[in-house]
Amino acid sequence: MKSFLLFLAGLWILISCVPKQEMYPGAYCITNISTIDSESGLQEAMTVIVKGNRILKIDKTETFNLSASNEIIDGTGKYVIPGLWDAHVHFAYIEELAPSMFDLFLAYGVTSVRDTGGKIDFVKKWKNKALSSPQDAPRIMIAGPLLDGMPNVYDGSTPNRPALSLGARNVEEAVKLVNQFDSIGVDLIKAYEMLTPDQFEAVANQAKKKGLKVTGHVPLSMDVIAASNAGMNSMEHLRNLEMSCASNADELLAIRRKMLSEGASLEGGILRSNIHNAQRIEAIDKFDEEKANKVLSVLAKNETWQIPTLSIMTGSTNRPFTRQEWMDSFNYLPESVRTTWKDGAERVGAMPISEDRIKYSDWLKKMTSKINQAGIDIMAGTDCPIFFLTPGLSLHEELALLVESGLTAAEALEAATLAPARYFNLEEELGLIKDGYLADLVILNSNPLDDIGNTKEIDAVIREGKLRSRTDLDQMLLNLSEN
């Protein structure tokens, strides 16, 4: 009897020493994968457990003893990054393309977007649709119409410029529009180039009262320092920055104000183009390093974020739409858009590239590098679907151009993951791969820190916990091509 009891005791000790197998019902476990985010960098041999729409747990694979009964996905040799943002898109720019944009964004790993201007009824419709089925659409943050002065640039009167904006004739109307947009439920305000200094300051003050950020183009009646000091939270395209970095910046500002006054009867799009054509290249030719450093120091101090949108701003010189990969992406567009884009891309691709466009493109990349060195926050945005920028694919072009402009691959990834989350105060649940964070993730076949182009090597996309395999993504694209 004694020996039998000793046997049972030994057996109990043996059993108790065997690690208990872990079960995660209703979850799936991605094992042996390398994770990359802006906080932890590269971590190898990790296991990520996703349950519902969130990351339940993440740790070294060796710390888990998973039961074989779990749903296990082998991530050996693969890399996972947070879901990507395109922080500058326009659902309303080509309305017939909008129904295809959800699947295009997700197929290319873009799980969140920031719509920076369009007819409110139209963009709100797509935001509401995304909210009703978040696993099947990117997260959408909207600005509503561009808030412009007079003459209004995007009032629909200029050919090839759809009606995307509302113009204010005075300060009171500008404030009223901020209140109107807020009541409709926008996530930010987009201020535009024809606002007067008084209007712009009133817009920024009222937006701040409503808890809304102000982004946009620096008004032509102001310089960058004045706009930043007035409360501009972010700038799109580095628009009009060159004019404030010229040795004769004060003179250029005085000339712009005179042109605005004398051209008040012109269409807004024409007047704006006249001013850009008159001053942009002159400002670049008279670029002043000391002046630029002063401007950038103010932007850094005021935390005025920058969204360079290099993919569109250098599009006329880099011409990505002439590449086979890009032309193939046109097949995923609605037939009417597909035909227009193919013909337009071929026509534009055959045109000579002007010296002025080359000069401007070079300046944009140089300034993006200086902005990054100055410690100013950068977000990755494209301006798709303008100028043949295929939704989703164009974000990967933007990442490549950011790296070409001096950012490291890790910094470019942050500009498309954690940075936009911080911009919208979502950094406690989005933009990192951490316990409890929303499960917006992209699984890659190659390391993007080695080559930023590897962000296109997508194996799977996870949106709010729903995993789409490469087969699923290919089917989404096939369905688009058959429409």
N, C-alpha and C positions, 0 to 999 in steps of 0.2 A: 504493500500500500504506500509506504513511504517513497519508494522509487517511482511509483506512478505519479504521486503528487509532485515530486521533483521534475518529472517529465513535463507535466502540465505547466509548472512554473516556468521551465525553460522555453516551452512552446509559446507561452504568453509574452515572455521577454522578446522572443524572436519576432512575433507578430507585431508587437508594439514598436519595434525598431524599424519596421517597413514603412516608409513614408506613405501617408494616405494619398490616394489618387484624387485629383481635384476635378470636380464636375462644374461646368458652367452652362446650365440649361438655358436654352433660348439665346445663346450667344454663339459666336464663331471665333476661333483662335488662330491668328496668323503667327506661325512660329518661325524662328531662325531667320528673321528679316532684319535688315539694317534700317534704322530710323534716322531721319535728318530733320531737324528743326532749328530755329534761330536761338533757342535757349540752350539746348543740350548738344548741338552739333551732330556729328556722326556717332551713332552707337550701334555696334555690331551685335549679332546673335540675340536679338530681342524677340519677345512675344507680345503681341498686341491683341487684347481680347475686346471685342465689340459686342455690346448688347443694346438692343433698341437703337436709339440714335446717338449713343455716346460710347466713348472709350471707357470700358469698365475697369481695365487694369493694363498696365504696361510695365514690364520688367525684363531682366535678363532671362533668356530661355532656360538656363540652367537652374533657375530658382523655382521653376514650375515642375510639377509631376502630374501632367495632364492625363486623365483617363482617355483611353482610345474611343470612348463613347461620345466624346465631345466632337463638334464639327471643327475639324482641324484643316487649315490651309497651310501648305508648306511654302514658306517665303524664302527658302534658301537661294542665295545669289541675287535677291531682289532688294529694292530700296523703297521705303515709304516716306513721303513728304506730306505736309498739310495740304489740303485742297487749295488750288490756286485762285486768285482774284484777278479779274480784269477791272481795274478801277476807273475806266473811262469808256463807256459804251453808249449807244443810242438805239433803243428799240424802235423809236418812232422815225428814224431817218429813212428807212426803206420799209414801209409798213408791211408789204407782202412777204418780206423776209422774216419778220418777227416770229411767226409760228414755228420756224425752223431753228431759232436761236437757242432754245432750251437744250435740245439734243446736241447741237453743235458744241455749245459750251461744255456740256458734261462729257462728250466723247473726247474732248481734248484736255480734260482734267480741270476745267474751270468750274468751280463749285460756288463761286460768289461773284457778283458784278455790281458795279456802281454806275447807274444810268445818270448821265450828266446833262440831260436836257431833252425835252420832248413834250408834246401835247399831253396834258395831265390825264385826260380820260383814257388815252391810249396806254401810256406807261403804267398808270394805276391798274388797268385791267390785267396787264401781265404780271405785275407785282402780286395782285390778289390771287391770280391763278397759281403762281409759285407758292404762295402761302398756303393754299388749299391742298397742295400736293408737294411738300418740300423735298421728298426723296426723288422726285421726277423733274426737278427744275433747279437752277442755281438760286442761291439767296440773292435777292434783288433789293438794292438801296436806291432810292430815286430822288432827283432834284426837282422834278416837274419842269415847267417851261423855263427857258433862260429869262432872267429878269434884266431887261435892257432899258436904256434911255431912249431918246428920240434924236434922229430917225432910227428906227428899230431894225437891226441887221437881218434877223431871220423872221421877218413878218410875212414871208411868202411871195413878195413882189419881185425879188431877184431870181432870174432863171437858175435852176439847179440848187436853190436854197429853200428847202421846205419851211413851212411856218412852224418854227420850234420855240418862238419866244413871244413875250409880251413886253411892250414898251411903256415906260412911265414918263409922263410929261412934266412931273414935278416931284418934290420930296414926298408930298402927301400920298400921291399915287404909288410911289415906290414902297412906302410903308404899308399901304393897303394891300399891295400884291404879296408882300411877305406874310401878312396875316392870312390872306386868302390861301396861299400855298400851305401854310402851317395847318389851317383848318382841314385841308384835304388830306394831310398826312404825309408830307414829304419828309425825307430824312436829312436833307441839306438844302441850301439855296445856291443856285448858280447865277452869279452876277456877271454882267457882260460889258462890252467895250464902250457903249455909248452913254453909260451913266455919267452924270456930272459928279464932281467930288462931294457935293452936299447930298446928292441922292445915294451915292455909294456909302457914305458914312452913316446915313439914316438906315440903309438896308442892313449894314453890319451891326448896328446897335439894336435894331429890332429883332434881327435873327438871334443875337445873343440872348435877348430877353426870352425868346421862345426856345432856347436850348438847341439851336440849329447852327451848324457850321456854315461858313460862306466860302465857296470856292469860285473859280471862274477865271476870266481874263482880266488883267489889269486894265481899267478904263483908260482910253486914249487921252483923257483930260487929266490924268494923274501920272506920277512916277511910281515906281515899285515901292520905294520906301514909304511914301505917303499911304499907299494902299495897304501895305503890311501893317503900318502903325494904326490905321483906321479899323483893323480887325479882320483882314483877309486871312482866313485859316489855311487856304491852299491855293496854288496857282496851276492852271492847266497849260500844257504845251510850252512852258517858259514864255508864254505869249507876252510880247512887248518888253521883256526883260532886257533885250539888247539895247533898247532906246535909253534905258536908265544907266547903262554901263559904258556909254560913250563919253569921250572927253568933252563934247558939247551937249551933254544931256539937257541942261537948262534951256539952251537955245532950241533944241528939238521939241521940248515940251511947249515952249511958247508958240512955235510954228504949228504944232498939232492943234493947240487951242484955237488959233486963228483959222485953221482949215476947218475945224468943227463948226465954228461960228459961221463962216462964209459958205459952208457946204450944207447947211441945215435943211435946204430944200431938196437935196439929193436923196436917192434911196440909200438906206443904211448900209447895205452890202457894198454898194459902189463907193460911198464915202470912206468906209473902212479900208477897202482895197486901195483907194487913192493914197491914203495916209501910209499904209504899209509899204506900198511901192515907192513912196517918196523918201521914207526914212530908214527902212530896215537895213539895206546894204550900206548906206552911209554910216549908220550907227555901228555896224560890224567893222567897217573900215577904220572907224575912229574908236575902237574898243580901247578902254583905259583900265589897266590892271588894278590900279589903286582905287578907281571908282567902283569897279566890280567887287573888289574885296569889301568895300564899305557897304555896298548893297547886300552882299551875302551875309555879312555880319549882322545886319538888321533882320534879315530873314531867319537866321539861326536864333537870334535872341527872341524873336516873336513866335518862333516855332511855326513859320509859314511853310507848310509842306509843299513839295513839288511833284507834279505828275508830268514827266517830260513827253510822254507819248511819242517816242522816237520812231516807232513803226510807221506812223503817218507823217511825221514831220520830216523824215528822211526818205519817205517812200518814193519821191520823184527821182532820187539819185540811186538808192539801193535797188529799187524796182523788184521787190520780192515776188510780185505777181507775174513775173516772166519765168520763174522757176517752175519746173515740171510738177513738183510737189504741190505748189500753190495752185497751179492751173487745174490739177486733179481735184483740189478741194472745191472748185467751182461746181463740180458735179453734184455736190450735196445741197446746192442752193435751189430754190424754186425755179422752174424752167424759164420764166420771164427774166428773172434776175441773172440766171446762169448765162443766157444768151447775151444780155447787155454787158455783163462783166467780161465775158470772153472777148467780145468785139472791142470793148473799151480798153482792156488791158493790152491787147495786141496793138491797137492804135497808139496808145500812150507809150508803150514799150519801144516803138519804132521812132519816137521823137528824139531829137538830140537833147542832151542834158546841158542846161545853161550853166555858165560859170557862177552866176549869182546863186543858183540852187545848190551847187556844190559848196560854195562859200558858207551859205546858211546852214547846210547840213553839218559841215565840219565845226562850225561855231556851236551848234546845239550839243554835239557830243562833247566838245571841250568844256562847255558850261555845265553839262551834267556831271562831268568828272569833278569840276571845281565845287559844285553844290554838294556832292558826296563828301569831298575832302573837308568841307566846311561844317560837316555834321548835321546838315539839314535833312529831314526825313524825306524819303522818296517812295512813291507808290508806282507800281507798274500798271499802266493803262495804255490803250491802243487807239481809241476813237473809232473802233469798228461799229458799223460796217461801211464807213466812209472810205473812199479811194481803194476799192477792191480788197479791203481787209476782212478776210473770212473770220467770222466769230470763232473764238477758240484757238485756232491755229495762229492767229496774229499775236496772241499773248506770248507764245513761245518765241516769236520774232522779237518782241519787245525785250524779253529776258536776254536774248543774245546781244541785242544792241546796248543794253545796260552794261553788260560785261565788256563789250567792245569799247564802251565809253569810260572804262576804268573801274567799275564795280567788280568785286570778287563774285564768284558764283554764289557764295553764301549770302552776300549782300543783295544780289539780284533776287534770290529766292525769298529773302525776308521782305523785299519790296512787293512781292506778290502773295505773301502769306500773313505773317504776323503784323506787318506795318498797316495794311488796311483794317485789320481787326482792331489795332490800337486806335486808328483814326476814328472808328465808330464806337470806341470804348467796349469792345467785345473781347479784349485780350484775356479775360479770365475764363473764356470758354471756347475760343476759336483761335486758330493760327499756330497752335503748338500740338505736339503729340504727348498728351498727359492724361492721367487718370481723371475721369469726369468731363473731359472736353468733348465737344461735339465731334462725331465721327465723320468729318469731311477730310478724306485722304486720297492720295494718288499713289499707286504702286507702280514703280518703274523697274525696267529690266537692267538699267545701267545707272551708275553713280553720277548725279548731276553736278556734284562738286568737282569731279574730274573734267567734265565737259557740260556746260549748261545746255547744250543741244540734246542731252540725254533726257531732258524733261519731256521730249516728244516720244520717248521709248516707253509708252504707257502699256502696262499689263492689266491694270484694273483701276476703276474709279469707285470710290465710296462716297456717297452723299447721304448725310444723316443716317448712317448705318447700313444703307442699301448698297450692296456690292454688285458692281457690274464688271464682269470678266471681259477679257479682250474679245471673246466671241460675242458677248452682248453688245459691246461698243461697235464692233464691226457691223452687227445687224442693224443697229441704230443708224449708222451712216448709209448702209444699203437701202434702208427704208426711205431715207431722205433723198437719195439719188433716184428713186423710183417715183417720186412725187412729180 
